[in-house]
Amino acid sequence: MPNLPDLSRPDAVLAVVRSGHAETSWPEGLLSRSHFVSTDDDTRITYEQWATENVDVGPDAIAYRLVRSEADPARIPGCIVFIDLETDGAETASAWIDSVFDALHGDEDPHPGGISAYFHLSLDGKRVLNYAGWTDAEAHRKAVEDPGAPGVARIETPEWHKVLNTPGVRPLGFKRYRLHRSVDVG
């Protein structure tokens, strides 16, 4: 099985997420390229890490900077959930990301399936991408379908209320993926 990309690598200054699978060429500055297939097999995306901001993004891609993350390094995700949001700008996005971490840290009984959260902000500040690692797709499905169950974030807390009701933040959806293949220059 291929290895997931190391999202915390210090030499990556930019992440590019592309619809579909990217070309096989390897441009200068590209550090890693990971291909994901949705768990329902209908969508493919590519997550690239770059050592430079001089990247030809194209209409099928969005360039992001990793802005905040938290992960349990002892656990390896079996499912990656890409969660996409649109915001009114970088300031709103940053405040919203901070509120998510406040809510997660205030949760006394976090879901055991959640492993990591890597929040990315688009270069124009209007999109947020959370690359979230879960034990498996079923754990994430249960967390989403039954938000009041034991071990699931309590959305009635003030912290989660703030996350869910932040003005200027519009959820665009999420999709569950499995890693298909990954190449890393080390």
ABEGO torsion letter per residue (X at the ends): XBBBBBAABAABABBBBBBEBBBABBBBGBABBBBBBBAAGABBBBBBBBABABBBAEAABBBBBBABBBBBAABBBABBBBBBBBBAEAAAAAAAAAAAAAAAAABABBBAABABBBBBBBAAGABBBBBBBBABAAAAAAAAABAABBGBBBAABAAAAAAAABBGBBBAEBBBBBBABBBBAX
